[in-house]
Amino acid sequence: MNNIKTLTEYAVIGGGPAAICAIAKLYSYGIPGNKIIWVDPQFKVGDFGTKLSTGSSVPGNTTVASYQKVNNAIYTAIPACVPTVEQKIKFEITVLSPNTTCSLRVATQPLQHITETLRKLVYSIKGIVHAVYTTKDGIRLDIKTNDIISNVMVKRVILAIGASPKTIKLPDYITIIDPYTVFVKSELKQYLDKNPNITTVAVIGSSHSAALATMHLVQAGIHVKQFMNKE
Ligand SMILES: Cc1cc2nc3c(=O)[nH]c(=O)nc-3n(C[C@H](O)[C@H](O)[C@H](O)COP(=O)(O)OP(=O)(O)OC[C@H]3O[C@@H](n4cnc5c(N)ncnc54)[C@H](O)[C@@H]3O)c2cc1C
């Protein structure tokens, strides 16, 4: 990527649901696509389309109706994002009842379609924003793409780079297992094969993802204690 010398109006950093909604919002305020730079290393709908869609996928706790409300709002703001009948049929969410929930992989499909359309409307860059500086001429972003660092100048930045999970202080003798290992059965099996001393695991949390973790652990023959803050 060459350095973009002109000062662009907006940069949206991140390609998850928050960034997709930010771009739709900019459009609905009449900001043209050539005034928006969009940066993400993969453009796979952030955690939804990557970590949370791996394996059998994490079951979501959001209703189909809520996802469709967001998708429809984006279609209204940007008609180019409306899927064709053939595309819509391929979205598994289309045939689900509005009051049910679905896996995050299923929720991702329309957002992936929206992402691909939006990438054609704005200036999209596959890369990681390495550094952000304020200068007298605007905000400078250093973007790393395939080991090459380029820079762009923008007036405003929308940071939609996700969040870190909450953690709690645990005694040093307790091993913490990455939830993304437990969410994918094959990865959990590999992990337990390498750590045969693990026989009991505490799952802290009560939502769908905690239930998935508990189910995979029990199926792997692990004794599970689940802690939740509600009945
Ligand atoms: C186990 C689990 C279950 C969940 N279940 C649900 C659910 O049922 N329903 C629901 O609505 N939500 C659910 N969530 C929450 C949901 O995943 C997040 O709210 C959502 O992914 C947040 O979207 P985001 O766009 O803010 O961030 P993310 O999805 O984290 O996306 C951030 C993006 O920014 C990119 N990025 C980061 N740094 C840079 C950088 N320097 N330069 C360029 N790009 C960068 C990342 O690569 C990524 O693509 C769940 C989360 C977890 C962990």
Ligand as a Chemical Component Dictionary entry (heavy atoms), coordinates in Angstrom:
data_LIG
# 
_chem_comp.id                   LIG 
_chem_comp.type                 NON-POLYMER 
_chem_comp.pdbx_formal_charge   0 
_chem_comp.three_letter_code    LIG 
# 
loop_
_chem_comp_atom.comp_id 
_chem_comp_atom.atom_id 
_chem_comp_atom.alt_atom_id 
_chem_comp_atom.type_symbol 
_chem_comp_atom.charge 
_chem_comp_atom.model_Cartn_x 
_chem_comp_atom.model_Cartn_y 
_chem_comp_atom.model_Cartn_z 
_chem_comp_atom.pdbx_ordinal 
LIG C1  C1  C 0 -17.864 -16.283 24.579 1  
LIG C2  C2  C 0 -18.540 -15.078 24.016 2  
LIG C3  C3  C 0 -19.890 -15.142 23.646 3  
LIG C4  C4  C 0 -20.529 -14.016 23.118 4  
LIG N1  N1  N 0 -21.845 -14.100 22.744 5  
LIG C5  C5  C 0 -22.466 -13.031 22.195 6  
LIG C6  C6  C 0 -23.830 -13.091 21.772 7  
LIG O1  O1  O 0 -24.483 -14.103 21.910 8  
LIG N2  N2  N 0 -24.383 -11.986 21.226 9  
LIG C7  C7  C 0 -23.679 -10.824 21.066 10 
LIG O2  O2  O 0 -24.230 -9.846  20.544 11 
LIG N3  N3  N 0 -22.389 -10.732 21.468 12 
LIG C8  C8  C 0 -21.777 -11.800 22.021 13 
LIG N4  N4  N 0 -20.477 -11.704 22.441 14 
LIG C9  C9  C 0 -19.823 -10.402 22.388 15 
LIG C10 C10 C 0 -19.326 -10.081 20.999 16 
LIG O3  O3  O 0 -18.395 -11.041 20.557 17 
LIG C11 C11 C 0 -18.669 -8.712  21.077 18 
LIG O4  O4  O 0 -19.559 -7.797  21.665 19 
LIG C12 C12 C 0 -18.348 -8.212  19.692 20 
LIG O5  O5  O 0 -17.474 -9.101  19.035 21 
LIG C13 C13 C 0 -17.690 -6.852  19.846 22 
LIG O6  O6  O 0 -17.509 -6.345  18.561 23 
LIG P1  P1  P 0 -16.389 -5.267  18.291 24 
LIG O7  O7  O 0 -16.537 -4.867  16.871 25 
LIG O8  O8  O 0 -16.446 -4.228  19.348 26 
LIG O9  O9  O 0 -14.993 -6.010  18.546 27 
LIG P2  P2  P 0 -14.339 -7.326  17.936 28 
LIG O10 O10 O 0 -15.351 -8.308  17.480 29 
LIG O11 O11 O 0 -13.335 -7.765  18.951 30 
LIG O12 O12 O 0 -13.576 -6.788  16.649 31 
LIG C14 C14 C 0 -12.437 -5.979  16.759 32 
LIG C15 C15 C 0 -11.707 -6.002  15.427 33 
LIG O13 O13 O 0 -10.673 -5.030  15.484 34 
LIG C16 C16 C 0 -9.511  -5.576  14.889 35 
LIG N5  N5  N 0 -8.356  -4.875  15.435 36 
LIG C17 C17 C 0 -7.886  -4.907  16.702 37 
LIG N6  N6  N 0 -6.800  -4.132  16.816 38 
LIG C18 C18 C 0 -6.583  -3.596  15.584 39 
LIG C19 C19 C 0 -5.598  -2.718  15.054 40 
LIG N7  N7  N 0 -4.624  -2.210  15.825 41 
LIG N8  N8  N 0 -5.655  -2.385  13.733 42 
LIG C20 C20 C 0 -6.650  -2.885  12.936 43 
LIG N9  N9  N 0 -7.614  -3.717  13.399 44 
LIG C21 C21 C 0 -7.579  -4.068  14.698 45 
LIG C22 C22 C 0 -9.554  -7.055  15.284 46 
LIG O14 O14 O 0 -8.729  -7.822  14.414 47 
LIG C23 C23 C 0 -11.042 -7.342  15.106 48 
LIG O15 O15 O 0 -11.332 -7.721  13.771 49 
LIG C24 C24 C 0 -19.815 -12.806 22.967 50 
LIG C25 C25 C 0 -18.451 -12.741 23.323 51 
LIG C26 C26 C 0 -17.820 -13.864 23.845 52 
LIG C27 C27 C 0 -16.361 -13.779 24.207 53 
# 
loop_
_chem_comp_bond.comp_id 
_chem_comp_bond.atom_id_1 
_chem_comp_bond.atom_id_2 
_chem_comp_bond.value_order 
_chem_comp_bond.pdbx_ordinal 
LIG C1  C2  SING 1  
LIG C2  C3  SING 2  
LIG C2  C26 DOUB 3  
LIG C3  C4  DOUB 4  
LIG C4  N1  SING 5  
LIG C4  C24 SING 6  
LIG N1  C5  DOUB 7  
LIG C5  C6  SING 8  
LIG C5  C8  SING 9  
LIG C6  O1  DOUB 10 
LIG C6  N2  SING 11 
LIG N2  C7  SING 12 
LIG C7  O2  DOUB 13 
LIG C7  N3  SING 14 
LIG N3  C8  DOUB 15 
LIG C8  N4  SING 16 
LIG N4  C9  SING 17 
LIG N4  C24 SING 18 
LIG C9  C10 SING 19 
LIG C10 O3  SING 20 
LIG C10 C11 SING 21 
LIG C11 O4  SING 22 
LIG C11 C12 SING 23 
LIG C12 O5  SING 24 
LIG C12 C13 SING 25 
LIG C13 O6  SING 26 
LIG O6  P1  SING 27 
LIG P1  O7  DOUB 28 
LIG P1  O8  SING 29 
LIG P1  O9  SING 30 
LIG O9  P2  SING 31 
LIG P2  O10 DOUB 32 
LIG P2  O11 SING 33 
LIG P2  O12 SING 34 
LIG O12 C14 SING 35 
LIG C14 C15 SING 36 
LIG C15 O13 SING 37 
LIG C15 C23 SING 38 
LIG O13 C16 SING 39 
LIG C16 N5  SING 40 
LIG C16 C22 SING 41 
LIG N5  C17 SING 42 
LIG N5  C21 SING 43 
LIG C17 N6  DOUB 44 
LIG N6  C18 SING 45 
LIG C18 C19 SING 46 
LIG C18 C21 DOUB 47 
LIG C19 N7  SING 48 
LIG C19 N8  DOUB 49 
LIG N8  C20 SING 50 
LIG C20 N9  DOUB 51 
LIG N9  C21 SING 52 
LIG C22 O14 SING 53 
LIG C22 C23 SING 54 
LIG C23 O15 SING 55 
LIG C24 C25 DOUB 56 
LIG C25 C26 SING 57 
LIG C26 C27 SING 58 
# 
